[in-house]
Amino acid sequence: MSLTKTIADNIYYVGVNDRQKELFENYLPLPQGVSYNSYLIVDEKVALIDTVDISFAGQFLNKLEEILNRRDVDYLIVDHMEPDHAGSIGLLKNRYPNLQIVGNKKTFDFLRGYFAIDTQLVEVTEGSHLALGKHELAFYMAPMVHWPEVMVTYEITNRMLFSADAFGTFGALNGSFLDADLDLSTFWDEMRRYYACIVGKYGQPTQNALKKLGALPIQRICSTHGPVWSNQIDKVVKLYEQWSRYEAEKGVVVVYGSMYGNTQLMAERVACGIVDGGVKNVVVHNVSKTDASFILSDIFKYQGLVIGSPTYMGELYPLIDSLLTKIRERGIKNRIYGCFGSHSWATGAVKKLTAFGETMNWEVAGVPVDNKYGFSAESNAQCYEMGKMMGESVSKSGRN
Ligand code: FEO
């Protein structure tokens, strides 16, 4: 059985599936695994584009050998130095000692820092070309999508863009690497979760990269994670344009923390109000049950956001506090916001949630609700009213 697959004209997919790791970057759940994609171009010169996580180096080197049959790799092109892609560089260099590493100035800072490699380097800058024979490569810098050294490689002959993390998804590849051969139904949500968690802070750099790459004719997008995009290129580019501008669909995320159920009852009532205000797409998340990465993904998806928290030691409920940090770090813009909370002897959470919305410069829908002791009839009415105003505000604006 062949372990390798051809994408085009002597260009091979040599990536691997990781179905073992529980947590990407040791904190993001991987219910469907993840792939680390690497690509090999065999011509008068042999070029490898990125490597894989070191845990899979054995399998990866076997794939290369199956194609190359003792032939050398001449160039390793390093589009991104994060260890999920660069992890096998040291072992690759041992296996192919004549290897020259192609990167930019920043790439080589990382290369020295991670691997103490400082020789046999080929430095490229914006628009540099590298001829392999029939295949010719061009390089474009894409800083902060997702690290500062990131660049992308464009293969001119077949119009293939090797895009580093951009357009990547969580999810291992089931039997093929090509979008046309895969059931993509689970990949769209996982692509947005990947964007929200990994790239989401860098909206403007992503916009810059999209603008620059928009001038290139592209027949394949080969990311470092997930499917190779061929017949879905227009869709994935459009999604990246929307997410990097923080554009969202008509819908509302209600997320709450609750110790004994009172704040949850508030959330339920807010959700009823939202639906009666005219919005059907309502997602309610218990922050103690749903991993924050899935909540963030929904916050990138929908225009409305309502957050509820009990007061805990005079502060926000810890998991809500952590979620606010994640939202703030990503600079999420243009949301319609509401908040609510509960307390028993001293209020605190609602003031902090209100201040959070102000710092994010979001439009506010309705009046924040602050419930004391058990869920009261007054709070019930106020939560419904606030939800209804949220639903009406989202109905009137935003995308479909
Ligand atoms: Fe898949 Fe930023 O590494």
Residues whose N, C-alpha, C, O or C-beta is under 5 A from the ligand:
A	BS01	FEO	E82 D84 H146 D165
